[in-house]
Amino acid sequence: MGLQPLEFSDCYLDSPWFRERVRAHEAELEKTNKFIKDLLKDGKNLIAATKNLSAAQRKFAHSLRDFKFEFIGDAETDDERYIDASLHEFSNFLKNLEEQREILALSVTETLIKPLERFRKEQLGAVKEEKKKFDKETEKNYSLLEKHLNLSAKKKEVQLQEADNQVEQNRKHFYELSLEYVCKLQEIQERKKFECVEPVLSFFQGLFTFYHQGYELAKDFSHYKMALQINIQNTRNRFEGTRSEVEELMNKIRRNPQEHKRANHNTMEGYLYVQEKRPAPFGSSWVKHYCTYRKETKKFTMIPFEHRSGGKAGDGELFILTYCTKRNVDTIDRRFCFDLESSDRPGVPVTMQAFSEEDRKLWMEALDGKEALFINLNKANAKQEGSAQLDKIGFTVIRKCISAVETRGINDQGLYRVVGVSSKVQRLLSLLMDAKTCNEVDLENSVDWEVKTITSAMKQYLRSLPEPLMTYELHGEFIIPAKSGSPESRVNAVHFLVHKLPEKNKEMLDILVKHLANVSKHAKKNLMTVANLGVVFGPTLMRPQEETVAAIMDLKFQNIVVEILIENHEKIFKTLPDVTFPESISTSVSPPNAPPRQSRRQGQRIKRPLAVYNLCLELDDADSHTSPKEDTPTGSMDSLSSQSPTPVFSGSPPGLLDRNHLIMDSGYLTDWTTNLSGQSCSSMVSWMNTPCTNPVATNAAPSAFSFPNPSTGSDRAVESVAHRKARAVYPCEAEHSSELSFQTGAIFEDVQFSREPGWLEGTLNGKRGLIPQNYVQFL
């Protein structure tokens, strides 16, 4: 049962039971007061803890934002870039969350702490004051009553009457105060229910608002999270492939370091101890140096370096080697020594000590010493024996394996990732590569050969080719577009390069990629997504000619190239590439990201150097100094850059000379003009010595030049760049009313040179304006 109500009529009786009920109400209010006091204390602690948590979260967010992953190599994959940026995204997520938390902390103060403090001070405090008055008046009333009752009856009537009036007046005042106190008690008992709960309700509303904001942030974060998980999984898969390749290379080098020596411009390099002679009483000392030698120039360099002193290198010394002789142990009390003599100090040999006899032989051979080192060619010979070939047998092997896989195991989980037993794989491969037994092997219906054995045999065959399917020559060019550029530009670049492959390589690649595309369509069952297939076949179809850690770090980009092939099989293999493909593939050209635009200064004209306008030089293959490639499409960049003596500059469209780049001295110009099939270039030289004028302002274009055409025996005018069409190879947003905005692929009419350096004038959709010259390609 709850508190009993306080009846106003009981105030006049002031019975013991009335007083007991009053004390019960007072005890309840005291308990309420203590509850609110504790709640306020906990609320303030909550605010302090929230602020501390917010500060810790913000510090954590700052740590995430300030850190950046370094990568090995010269570029990152898209997945790695997204992973790198993820820390900044996490930081922003926490920052947004902490902004909402700060709002929550403020709302706790305003909606919970202050209302409860006000209720406790104004309402419960007022009841306490009323209680003090009530207790005081109770004491006064009953004390006066006892005093009055103790008056003698012999007192005068007037005195007795006066005393009776005073007691009655005091009793009335006591009853009025009692009524007010009882009313206040019951009022507070009822008021506390909403005065206490309403602030708590507001607090929870703010708390749930905070959680809802977190939920909204989580919803916004969900898409990013899913994409990032895919990036992480792709990177992990590539890491596993890279790690196995690195470990394999490490083991090869561990077994035979010299056979896997990294190729560089130095003929020999390594640590040697150099004898440094001192005055007679002190003898001599031996100091470790890192030495390099180039046989072509006979330059020998040695740099003192001591690992135990913190790894600090000293000043290097360079000299020209004249001869090297071996020191026998009967002439010096140390092993593995040899003497070097330099041209600047004849007759003063420098004594070196190698780490071992084998090391000394290597140095003696490199330095043209008296002893030559026997070179073991068994490895090279072994590579030539029994290797797979792109011949009729090879195509039969791949087709039989693919047919069996698609018939029997297209839905097998981990297809191509699960490897077969090595002995069975070798046995199957030997049967398939033998012309006598190849046709007898039935892979589709025989239970003797597991699917994993067939897939492993196919991968082993591809790895056994003398050269990877995508060739050593084009390896670097395939890697470049995978490192940068838009997805569309990557596809275009790979499309272009695939058609530069030898015909047999391209045909085999077409067969294989078509099959892999089919495998990826069953990824829900076999779990072999395009990314997983890229991890498996990246190192199989592509590999660098030299095995180094740096090359292995590019393994992830090999995977990306294979992914592009699988995802775009129809376009790449069933259509011809654009022969005017705008983005350079060669390593001398920057990646296909949008280049910076030339800045324009209004009201100012920069004096242009004497240079040649862009010329489209169409030279016949017979005049080229380099034999044409068998599979290079006519008009491709390769035919212009490698076959023609005309230099191609970075950032210029294929076969074009950029006016802003081509600033030549007279000697270089003479050499260049002489190379143009012996054609006299006097007209060109005379034009180059003429001050440049604006073709638009003067309405005059540079003269067209004629070059002999060996096929016709007549001259053919080369079209001037003025009044030509051009195509946008990058999107551009205008920054001035005189400039044009456009998307990739836009075609410009009537393109001419502008007076603004690095800019062209052209017409797009009826509007004429300025175009950044390095954003377009002439058609």
Buried (B, 14 or more C-beta within 10 A) or exposed (E): EEEEEBEEEBBBEBEEEBEEBBEBBBEBBBEBBEBBBEBBEEBBEBBEEBEEEBEEBBEBBEEBBEEEEEBEBEBBBBBBBBBBBBBBBBBBBBBBBBEBBBBBBEBBEBBBBEBBBEBBEEBBEEBEEBBEEBEEBBEEBEEBBEEBEEEEEEEEEEEBEEBEEEBEEBBEEBBEBBBBBBBBBBEBBEBBEEBBEBBBEBBEEBBEBBEEBBEEBEEEBEEBEEEBEEBBBBBEBBEEBBEEBBEEBEEEBEEEEEEBBEEEEBBBBBBBBBBEEEEEEEEEEBBBBBBBBBEEEBBBBBBBBEEEEEEEEEEBBEBEBBEBBBBEEEEEEEEBBBBBBBEEEEEEBBBBBBEEEEBBBBBBBBBEBEEEBEEEEEEEEEEEEEEBEBEEBBBBBBEBBBBBBBEBBBEBEBBBBBBBEEEBBBBBBEBBBEEEEBEEBEBEEEEEBBBBBBBBBBBBBBBBBEBBBBBBEBBBBBBBBBBBBBEEBBBBBBBBBBBBBBEBBBBBBBBBBBBBBBBBEBBEEBBBBBBBBBBBBBBBBBBBEEBBBEBBBBBBBBBBBBBBBBBBBEEBBEEEBBBBBBBBBBEEBEBBEBBEBBEBEEEEEEEBEBBBBBBBBBBBBEBBEEEBBEBBBEBBBBBBBBBBBBBBBEBBBBBBBBBBBBEBEEEEBEEBBEBBBEBEBEEBBEBBEEEBEBBBEEEEBBBEBBBBBEEEEEEEEBEBBBEBBBBBBBBBEEEEEBBBEBEBEBBBBEBBBBBBBBBBBBBBEEEBBBBBBBBBBBE
